[in-house]
Amino acid sequence: MKRKNLGSRMRVGVWLHGVALLVSATLSGCQSPYQTLQHLSEQHDRQLEIIPTHPFPLVLGAPTMRPSASRIRVYLEGDGHAWATARQPSLDPSPRNLLTAQLAFSDPTPSIYLARPCQFFKSTNCSTAIWTNRRFAPEILSSLDHALTLIKSRYGNQEFELIGYSGGAALALLLAVKRDDVEQVQTLAGNLSPRTWTRKLKLSPLTGSLEPLDQRKKLAKIAQRHIAGADDHITPPVLMQHYLNELGSAECLQSMVLPNISHNAGWQQAWEVWRAIPLDCSSGSNL
């Protein structure tokens, strides 16, 4: 009889343990995108905050120790989870793949991560148009521009280097022609020309969005390096080549296509090498 009761208690204990594991797994699976980003930032000794830029507050990730440098790298997030299906916009554009944040948080140089409007935090100004058709609109650029001004005021840096991933590349270029303190731009799997991107991939036009190549004369004066992945089907290398052809002669321009890299995979290993290699402007364009 005692043996039977013990067996019952053991079965109950195993059942309760299984329930606990199930609940734990469910809770971890229900983490919000912001909580997931928060966990990643803590692993890299970074801190997140929501900065009051206009018209959209933005999520920023910075080192816990105040960086002191004349130049600060700012990593601009990609388009994130803009569409749930081919025809249905996502209800939350926060990226599910935190590649850009991982690149920023693991960079040993003074670096800051900057999310796009409505990613990880939604304000009353957010609507689906902000992360679909108007993802490169003037109001988007305005918030990012305001963020750079706040960063500069806080940390006292004189210059910026902008690192744009995917759609963040177009915004990095647009910010560079808007400001006079962006010394260079580097892009990874970059959407350098949204107009060409929608046309080549047969997507709907991004009505209301800005196009970097409309300011090609100013762009040609900016030091820039663009790196594409040979296996990238979202922003394929042909788009980068079109941008280079349209831009024409530039004061300092480098580009390359890396093998065995897709839109989301292979960038961490590649960037560990390229982030430490200075952009060589001694010979002008290097295509």
Secondary structure, 3 states (H helix, E strand, C coil): CHHHHHHHHHHHHHHHHHHHHHHHHHHHHCCCHHHHHHHHHHHCCEEEEEECCCCCCEEEEEECCCCCCCEEEEEECCCCCCECCCCCECCCCCCCCCHHHHHHHCCCCCEEEECCCCCCCCCCCCCHHHHCCCCCCHHHHHHHHHHHHHHHHHHCCCEEEEEEECCHHHHHHHHHHHCCCEEEEEEECCCCCHHHHHHHCCCCCCCCCCCHHHHHHHHCCCEEEEEEECCCCCCCHHHHHHHHHHHCCCCCEEEEEECCCCCCCCHHHHHHHHCCCCCCCCCCEEC
